[in-house]
Each structure stands twice: as structure tokens, then as C-alpha cells.
Amino acid sequence: MKTFNFELLDQYKEEHRERSTKLSEYQKAWDDAKSRLRELEKQYEYTFAESVGKGEDKTAELAKIDDDITLQKEVIARRERDYKLAMQALPVVEISPVQVVNTYRSEFCPKVQSEYVPTVQAKLDLARDLLKSALIDHHRISDEYDPLYAEMKEMSQANKTTGRTRYIEGVIHPTKYFEFYGGQGVPSGISRLFGELRDYSGKIDQIKQDADADFYIAVAPKTTKKVGK
């Protein structure tokens, strides 16, 4: 079964990836500048505390750190300006997430369904027709053997009545003698089959493995109508 790639989503991701990559460079420079400012402020606090605690004169060192802090604030302002200018300068992303979702709903899903639904529907139609045909066969053939079955029941009872046998020997309808999927007769077998399918539908891992199984039918026969008549 053919599958499709949602190209618009790929284009959307690529557009955002390119823009995000370029913006991240300016964002990182801005973040690094702010991180450097925090380091300088901590350095100033430590140096000031040390000068007070130890009674040492660190005026020159504190003045230098203070100057560095002032310069770093200017750097931060420039990095922020660069980031905002880059946001304006970079091409605007043409594909919006709203457009992606709307296209997915209105175009992509119907496209997938056009390939998926007919393929699966044909298999379900085939399964339905075969199961109905099995029931038709069962009832038609059962009707043919009903008179014989009734006669065998009477004869078995007569054998007991006349003393030919000690017990009424059980007889069974010939079409109900055989088991299908663990149930006697076609109707019971079909019910058991449905139970098996319900259980199978929950075994996702098994279903995926069975994609290469011998029983897997890739394309259903065109129709079962008139076949075998």
C-alpha cells in the first residue's frame, strides 16, 4: 500500500530550523553577555566584602571592576539590539502552524484515505461475502441432510424401543459434526472466528510482524460474485 510524505510539514520545519539557527547565534551572544555581567557583579561583591573584612584598600580594583560592569551593560544593550534587528531582518516564515494543521485536515488526510480506504474496503467486502457464502452453504446443505438426520434419529430410538440396543445411540447432523475454529458447525465457528479476530486486533506487535506472513493479502481479488458458480 502506497504511503505519502506530508511535505508541507517538512517545509515548515525547515523554514523554522533555518530561522532558529540564525537567531540562536544572536541569542547566545546576548545570553553570554548577561552571564559575563553576573560574573563581574559577583566579583565586585566578593572584592568589596574582602576589602571590608580584611581591612585592605581595594579601591582601584573595585573601580576597575565597576568600569567593566558599565562596559558590559553596554555590550548587553548592543547584543539585545542585534538580536531584535536580526529578528526583523531575517525572512519571515511563510508557512504558519495553522496552515500546516489545516492542510493536514483538508488535503493530506483525504489523500491518504483515497489510497487506504479502497484497498482495505475491498478486503472487508471480500471477507463479508465469503462469510455470508459460508453461511449460505451451511444452511443449504443442512437442509439437504435434514430428512436423513431425522430418519437416523427415529431409527436410533426404534432400536432402543425394540430392544436391538440397550441405549438410544446418539446421532448428529452431518453438517454439525465438524468443528470450525473450535466451534461445532459453521455459525458457531464464525462466532469463534470473530472472537479470535477481536483478540488479534489488540496484539499490535504481532500484527506488525504478520505484515510479511504468508497469509497476508496485499490486494484483494476484484470480487467474489459469480466465482465458483
N, C-alpha and C positions, 0 to 999 in steps of 0.2 A: 504494500500500500504506500502510495506516494506521500511524503511529508513536505511541509513548507517551512521556510525560514521567515520570521517576522522581520523583514528588512528595515522597516521604519524604526523599530526599537534599536536595532544595531546603529542606525544613523544617529538617533537621539543620543545614545551612549557615547558615540564617537565625538559628536559635537561637544557634549559636556566634558568629555575627557580632555580634549584639546584646550578648552577654555579653563578648566580647573587646573590643568598642569601649569599653564602660564600664570594664572592668578596665584597659585600656591607659591611660586617663586617670590612674588612681591609680598605675599602674606608672611612667608618665612623671614624675609628681611625685616619686616615690621616687628614680628614676634621676637626675633633675635635682638633688635634694638631695645625693646621693652625689657627683655631679660637682662641685658647689659646694664640698664638703668637700675634695676633692682639690686644687682651686684654692687654697683657703685654706692647706692644708698646704704646697703648693709655695711660696706667698707667704711663709709663715713661714720655710721653709728658705732661700729667697733672701735675705730680710731679715737673717736671722741670719748667713749667710755674708758678706753685705756689711758688717755691723757689725764682724765679726771681721777681715775682710780690710782694711777701711779704718780700723779703729780708732775707729769712730763709735759713739756711745751711742744705741742704738735700743730701749732697754728699754721705753719707753712704747708704741712702735709694735708691738713684739713682744707685749706684754701685751694690746694691743687685738686683734691677730690671734688670740692664744691664746683670748681670750674668745669671739671669733667662731667659732672651731673648736668650742669647748664648746657654744655655742648651736646650731651646725649639726648636731652629733651628736644633739642633742635633736630637731631638725627631722627628721633621718633616721629616728629612732626613731618619731616620730609618723607619718611617711609610710608606714613599714613597717606600723605598726599599722592605718592607714587602709586600706591595700591588703588586708591579711588580713581585716579586718572586711568590706570590700566583697565579697570572695570568699564570705564566709559569708552576707552579706545578699542578694546577687543571686540570683534564682531559679535553681535547679539545672536544668541542661539535661536535659530529659526523654528526648530521643532519643539513644541511645548509638551509637557507630560499629559495635558488634557487631550491634545491632538493624538498622542500615542494611544491612549485608552479608547478614544472614540473610534479611531481607525481599527483597532483590535476588535471592537464590538461590531462595527458596521461592515468591515471589509474582510479582515483576516479570518474571523471565525466562520462566516459563511463560505469562504474559500475552502477552508479545511473540511467543512461539512459537505461541500459538493463532491469531495473525493471520498470522504469517510462513510457518509450515510448510505449511498447506493451500494457500496461494497458489503457493508455489514447487513443492510436490509435484505440483500439478495440471499445471504446465508440464513438469516432468520426466516425468510419466506420459504426457503428450501426445507429447513428443519420443521417448520409448521406443516408444510404439505406432506412431508414424509411421515410425521407423527399421525396426522389425520388419515393418511393412507394405511398406516399400520392398524389403526382402529377400525377402519372400513373392512380391511382384510379379516380382522379378528371377528367382527360381528357377522360378516357374510359367511365365512367358513364355519363359525359356530352354529349358525342357523342350519347349515347343511348337515351337521352331525347331531343336531338336537334329537331327531327321531331315533337314531341309533342309540344315543345315550339313554333316552327314555326306555327303550326296549331292553337295554342291558340292565338297567335298574330294576325293571319288572322281573326280568329273568333271575337276577340275583335273589330277589325277595322270594320268588317262587321256589327256588332251590332250597331255601330255608324252610319254607312252608311245607314242602313235600318231603322234607327230611333228607334231601340229597346232600345238604351241607348242614353243619351244626350252627353256623352263623350266617348272617346276611353279609356276603362278601362285598366290601366297598368297591364301587366303580367310580371313575372320574371322567368328566367330559374330556375328550381327547385334546381339545384346544386349550384346556386349563391344566393339563398335565405338566407342561413345560414351564420353566422359570425364565423370566426376563429381568435382568438386573436385580435378582433376588426376590422377585415377586411372581406369584403364580398367575399366568395369563397376561395378555398384553396390557389391559387397563392398569392392573396393579404394577406391572413392570414400568410403564410410563410414569406412574406416580413415584416409584423408586428412583427413576432416572432424573426427574425434576429435583428430588431431594439431593441426589448426587451433584447436580449442577449448582444448586444453591450453596452447597458446601464448597464446591470448587471455586465459585465466584469470589470467595473470601480469601483464597490462597494466592495472593498477589505474586509472591516469589515463584511459586510453581507455575502460574500462568505465564510469566515472563520466560521461564525455562522452556515451556512447551511450545514457544513460537517456532522452534526448529524440530518439533516432534513429527513423527510420520503421519499422525492423524490430522495435522493442521492443513486446512484447505485454504489456499491463498485466494482463489477466485471460485465462487460458487457456480455450478452449472447454470446455464441460462434459465432453464425451467424444468420442472418435473412433470408438467402437464403432458398427457398422452404418452409419456415414456412407459414402455412395457405393455402397452395395450395392443 
